[in-house]
C-alpha cells in the first residue's frame, strides 16, 4: 500500500460501538483509494468488527471526501429478562364501596373474595430468557447480565403442570395471597335464597348467597359473608366482613354480627354489631354498635331513629329528620369502660399481693431445706402453694390482657367525634364518652366534639357550646 501524504481520520465513539472515517482527497499524483486500503486504515486503528463494506464502496465511488461517515457498527448486547409470574386473579380486593357520580353508592363494587373454579389457571410462570452478547467495533465481547429464575410458588389448593409453568386450582373456592404464599380455601356458594326450605348455613369458610336471606334463617361463617339480595329478619354471623348488596329489612328481629366490617345498601329495623366499621346509605330505627366507625354514605346518608354508637366516630349526611323522630347517636368510650378498668386494676393489684405472700412462703420452704438438709418438695403444704401460684399467675395474665384491651379501646375512642355534612335535627340525643346532650334546634354542616366536660358544636371554623 502506497504511503499517503494525508491520511484519513479514523475514530470511535466512547463505547466503541461505532467507528467513523473522514477521508481526505488523494494528493496530486496519488492513486484512488481501494477498499483494501480503507480496510487496512480501519484495522490499523483496531477496528475489526462490523465494517460496512457498502459504505466503503460508496466513499470510493462517489468520492465522498472530507465527510465524516460511520463505517462500522458493533453488535449491541441484548439483555434478557428474569423469570416472572403473571397472576390470573386479583391480589388486592376492593373493600370500599364506590361512590357514583349522582351521589349514590355502589355496593356491588365491594369484593370480599376472589373466586376460582377447579381446573382454572391461577398463575402462569414465564421462564427467564438469557440475553445475547454484544461485540464492539474493536472486537471486544460484552456479556449480558445473567437472568435468574424465580423459585416455585408455595401454598395449598393448587398443582403445577408438568412443564412447571401453570398453577392450576384443585377445586372450587377462593384464592388469596399472603406473603407470597397462595392459598385456595373452600367457599360455600348458594344460587338462590336461604330460607326454611334450604335450611340454615353453618360453614367453616366464606359464604356467597346469590339470593335473599329470608326471615327466620341463620347464616354462620368463620370467614366472610356476601349476600347479593336482601336480608330479612334473619341472623348472620361472620368471622370477617359482611356485605349485603341490596340492603337489610330486619323487621325488628334481624341480627348481624361481624368480627370485621359490615356494608349494606340500607339498614332498617335491624341490630348490627361489628368489631370494625359499619357502612350504609341509611339506618332507620336500627340498633348499631361499631368497634370502629359508623359511616353513612350516598346522597342522603341518614340515621333516623334507633340507637347508633361507634367507638371511633360517626360520619353522616343527616341525623334525625324533619318530623323530629327520637334518635340516639353516641361515640367514644362509655362510662362503664372506666369502671371495668378500675375493677381490673384492683383485681390485678390484690392478686399480685396474694402472689407475693405465696412466693414468700415458698422461699421459706427453700430456706428450711437449706438449713436442715431435708427435702420439702413433696410436702402437701408446699404443693398447695405451688397450685395457688400457678392459679394466680394465670389470673394476672388474663386480667392484664383484658386491661390492655380496655386501654386500646380508650385510645381508639380518645378523639371520637360526629361529622354531619347536611343537617342535624332536634330530638337527637348525642353522647360523646360519658357526656350527653339533646339537640334542641336544627343545625347544618357541623361536627360535634368534646371539649373538657362539654359537647361543642363546631361550624365554619367556630365553636358553640350546646350542653
Buried (B, 14 or more C-beta within 10 A) or exposed (E): EEEBEEEBBBEBBEEBBBBBBBBBEBEEEEEEBEEEBBBEBBEEBBBBBBBBEEBBEBBBEEBBEEEEBBBBBBBEBEEBEBBEBEBBBEEEBEBBBEBEEEEBBEBEBBBBBBBBEEEBBBBBBEBBEBBBEBBBBBEEEBEBEEBEEBEEBEBEBBEBEEEEEBBBBBBBBBBBBEEEEBBBBBBBBBEEBBBEEBEBBEBEBBBBBEBBBBBBBBBBBBBBBBBBBBBBBBBBBBBBBBBBBBBBBBEEBBBBBBBBBBBBBBBBBBBBBBBBBBBBBBBBBBBBBBBBBBBBBBBBBBBBBBBBBBBBBBBBBBBBBEEEBBBBBBBBBBEEBBEBBEBBBEBBEEBBEBBEEBEEBBEEBEEBBEEEEEEBEEBEEBEEBEEBBEBBBEBBEEBEEBBEEBEEBBEBBEEBBBBBBBBBBBBBBBBBBBBEBEBEEEBEEBBBBBEEEBBBBBEEEEBEEBB
